[in-house]
């Protein structure tokens, strides 16, 4: 007998992969008398088969709670459990709190949720909103959950999820009768529910576990007998044998859990709950201690930052104070220099003020003199005007006298000419000498004066011409005096305007004097 024949035959094994909600494990398993798939490795998903009614009371261990939270979250994201958009955003905020902890705006920058699946696709497609807008809405709720630990955030998530209509419901296609009316059977922790195929939220009929007396199964037919015998027995049909076995297992398991929840917990369960309660209390204390330490550390860091900020502020204030001191010293020197300059300017201004006062007094005196001179000038102008008027009157009177003299002279010439003509006529005629003598006697007696000689006429004409020339010379001299007076008055008025209020302003005192009227007619008497 060979040694090889003594070796024990090795059993056949196959590889198995078990996938939980947050990990995977792969190992080898012996082949037993059971049907298994042919593919390798064989994959199993570790999931909760029965959903608790009250998650806060039934999920005792933290790891169980965490795995169940991940399972419910996946069902919501895969739309196996319907959730409204508002509830989806709130659930997503608790999921973010469970994953990232407290919100820190300095660390959780915009876009930090871009790689996380937080909302069902149905919700994302329902509204025309960008990923940034959804992140902003989730972050707004997320910031309100500050101080909530991971297990507390997961529990808040599950407490909201357990109130959803499709939470924990397993759906199966059934028919009610041989006419193959399509219906849906729902099995959950509360009982059995009958739905229309297009409405998984509101059941048409429900059978709570407390109201069911018996559930029987025979191949494809299920029979539900109510506890109240007066109620009608409900029957439905399912064509798949494996599905029928699963329905029966779910009914038995959920009914058993329903009845167990309404009884006193076993000692083992009580011990587990007590241990879990103590563990939660211990962790809560630890979290409180950590929270206090974290708060103290944050306060210390804030105090340190505040002290550093205050130190920088004081350094800045000291630097500014030094700069201000230097500027103040420079300003003091500048002010001292300005004060000296101002003092010198004050002295100069005082000196100028004294000079201005002297100038003002001088101007006042000058103004008084100017007024007196102006008054004298005006008086001289009035006298000159009066003199001009008198000269004009004398000129007119002399002109009249000259006209009278010319008229007398002309008359005398005419009389002389007539007398001479008459004498010639007498000498040429044959008149007697007596007549001539008598005529001469008549001339000599004054009836016809003939003693007006040519020399007298010349002398008279010369006197008249001389008086006319003298008058014209006096008139020209008077006009020159008037022009001088006028120019002096104009210069005085110009000085008054330039003095600008040093003495009272008087109205325009210009005097326009027309030159006296001088007749230019020839008053000479022609000499024959």
Buried (B, 14 or more C-beta within 10 A) or exposed (E): EEEEEEEEEEEEEBEBBBBBBEEEEEEEEEEEEEEEEEEEBBBEEEBBEBBBBEBEEBBBEBEBBBBBBBBBBBBBBEEBBBBEBEBBBBBBBBBBBBEBBBBEEEEBEEEEBEEBEBBBEEBBEEEEBEEEEBBEBBBEBBBEBEEBBBBBBBBBBBEBBBEBEBBBBBBBEBBBEEEEEEBBBBBBBBBBBBBEEEEBEEBEEEBEBEBBEEBEBEEBEBEBBBEEEEEEEBEBBBEEEEBBEBBBEBBEBBBEBBEEBEEEEEEEEEEBBEEBEEEBEEBBEEBEEEBEEEEEEEEEEEEEEEEEEEEEEEEEEEEEEEEEEEEEEEEEEEEEEEEEEEEEEEEEEEEEEEEEEEEEEEBEEBBEEBBEBBEEBBEBBEEBBEBBEEBBEEBEEBBEEBEEBBEEBEEBBEBBEEBEEEBEEBEEEEEEEEEBEEBEEEBEEEEBEBEBEEEEBEEBBEEBBEBBEEBBEBBEEBBEBBEEBBEBBEEBBEBBEEBEEBBEEEEEBEBEBEEBEBBEEEBEBEEE
